[in-house]
Structures are given as structure tokens and as C-alpha cells.
Amino acid sequence: MMAKGRLRPGFLTVFRREFDRLWRRPFLLFLTTILPLLLMGVLAAVFSAGLATRLPIAVLDLDNTDLSRTIIRTVDATPDTAVIRNVSDLAEGRRLILSGQVHGLLMLPLNLERDVLSGRRPEVVFFYNTQTMTTGNLTLRGVSAAVPSIAAGIRLSLRTAEGQPVDAAEKALAPIPVQVNPLFNPTLNYAHFLLAALLPSVLQVIIVTTMAYTIGLDVETVHRLRLLRRLGGGLWPAIAGKILPYTLLFLVVLGIADWVLFGALGMPLRGNRYLLVLAGVLFILADQFIGVLLALLIRPMASAISIGTLLMAPAFGFMGIGFPRIGMNAFAYYWGQIIPGTWYLMARIDQTIRGTPIDLSWKPIAVLLFMVLLLASLTALRLEIIRARRRRQMEQTAAEGRVAG
């Protein structure tokens, strides 16, 4: 940034005017600071637990033996599930799942203990709702971890009872052992990836709509645009003076959100914090220029705000957090490509959870920088068109005046 003494007076005039406007327009102050912080606070409170635990399930025990009761106790002891009801038939279990009182139904078949001790392979059935992917998968994980462990223990006991050595029995049960090492977020803490993605997604919508609104206030009519140009000593310093105050405000909002994530919620910061800050600055600038372009290209201002909301509100679904982008169709994939938040989240995840080295983190930063330069160039082109059009109008007016004289 240029030193203060070298800044054009017009820039400083518009810069101060924008801060004054925040106090004179409570809605604008609410939109830029209070609303994003309020939404982030609500999201942080919702996901503060980090991981959904003790999800309620029901059990249909048709065997009612020591083995079936052991399975129920083991499933209930897992951190993912809690057995809260014993049902008498499948119809009752289905009603409980549809009503939302439980997230799954574990059915233990008749003669379960007899078949297991006889070396047969009875089926333990678990019903769950796949429409609620998170709760359904978590309850499935709890049951899938508990039941096989009990079955393996029984098979091991049967083999050792027949005189087989323990080591040989264990090798026979698992001839090819698999060592599983979950990386980056082993506890599936939702605050570490879902909340960290939701906050920029919310901020992205607010940045674009705010810039479309505040720029639209001064460019919606020719008279207002003329006043802005005179106040700033030209369109360039005037637009720069309008953008920078909001850049600083949004950086403060993003900084507060990160302070809560890294401080209060314990999100890891394994990478380079300066690279994370750079990505945040480029992310904010790219979104700001999108809002500026919408205000300069679309009239009236309400239409620019509506289109900005339409572009950015569905962005979370296209950024690859809830559903992998590689599995999306072409439309969704390329929509995600042109959204600054997609690349910012990539850089954010790299520098927080993954701890990616700097030499492997250049791509999202480079794409964000390219977006800023491209959008700034398009903004400059639009300003030049406006200025040229205004110059032609003035020349035409002057010519008409000379003819009339």
C-alpha cells in the first residue's frame, strides 16, 4: 500500500465518507459486521460439540439370549449410538425411525446364539435412514464396529476351546491384517471441516451483496455517479476508496471467526499462518470485485443484489465439502471452479488440517490471485467504458451548445 502522504486526497475523502456512511446507515453496519458475526456465532454454537455422539437407536431382540444382550450392551457402549428403546416388531421400529425418535433399528434374529455357537453365520440386520446421511452413517459406524468385534471374540473362543493356540487362531481369523491410519481429521470433528467451511460460505454471500449494495448506492444514477467522481477526484480513486473500508471490515470479521475456531474450538493450524492470511485477503478482494462488477453492469441495484445472492448462496453445495467435486456433473463442477470460496477453502484446509508444505500450496493461492487480477481488470474496463461514455456525452452537449449559439 502507498504511504499516507502519497495517497490522493480524493481517495481519502471517499474512504472517510464510507466509514461515516456505516454509522449513518445502520442497515449497512448490520450487514457488514453484526450479521456475519451473529451467523457465525449461531453456527459455532451448533457445531461446538464437534462430533455427534450417543445417537438414539432401537433394538428388536428376537433371540433374547446372553449373546444378544451382550451385543446390545456393546452397541450401547459405543460413543456413536445409544440404545433407548426395545421394540416388539418391525412396524414399531419403522414408525420410530420415520418419526425421528430414533435413527436406526438393530434386529437380532431368532436362534442367533445357537447358530453362532454352531459355526453358522446368522445375519444381524440394521435399518437406518440414508436420507439423513450424517446421523445414518454415524449410527451405522457404531453398529458396524460393535457387532463384528463380538463375533470375532466368539470365533476366537471357539477355536481356542478346540485346542488351537491363540496366535494361530488370531492369524486364521485375520490372515491379512489391515492397519488403518485416518489422516488430518481422525475424530471426524465437524468443527474442523464443516464449520470451517460454512463460515467463509456465509461471509462470501455477505461480501458480494454488500459491495453490490454500497457501490449501487453511488452508481445507480448518472447524477450519483457524477458526485462520486467529483468527490474522489476521478472514478479510480473513488472506487478504491469505497472498496478498502469494507476490505478491512471483512478481514476483521474473518479474523474474529478464525480466533473462535483456533482458540475456543481448538481447530488445528498446522500450516503457514501467513499463507492463510494471504488467501483470506485474496478471497475477500475477489468477492468484492464480483459485487462491484455486478453493481456497475446491472441496473437497478436490487437486481444486482439479487443476482449476487443467486450466484453465491448455493456456493456451499459446489465447493466440495458435503459432496466431492470430482463426482459432480459438468455444470456443478465448473460453477465451483469460478467461485472464489472453492479455492479459498482448498487453501484453508491445506494450511489448517492438512499442514500442506508451501511448495504444494501454490495452486489455490495462484488461482485466487488470478481471479483478483481478472476481476479488477474487468472492473477497470467497465470504468473506462463509463468514463468514455461520459466524455462523449459532454462533447455532444458542448457541440450542441455551440450549434445553438
Secondary structure by P-SEA (a helix, b strand, c coil): ccccccccaaaaaaaaaaaaaaaacaaaaaaccaaaaaaaaaaaaaaccccccbbbbbbbcccccaaaaaaaaaaaaccccccccccccaaaaaaaaaaccccbbbbbbcaaaaaaaacbbbbbbbbbbccaaaaaaaaaaaaaacaaaaaaaaaaaaaaaacccaaaaaaaaccbbbbbbbcccccccccccaaaaaaaaaaaaaaaaaaaaaaaaccccaaaaaaaaaaaccaaaaaaaacaaaaaaaaaaaaaaaaaaaccccccccccaaaaaaaaaaaaaaaaaaaaaaaaccccaaaaaaaaaaaccccccccccccccccccaaaaaaaaacaaaaaaaaaaaaccccccccccaaaaaaaaaaaaaaaaaaaaaaaaaaaaaaaaaaaaaaaaaaac
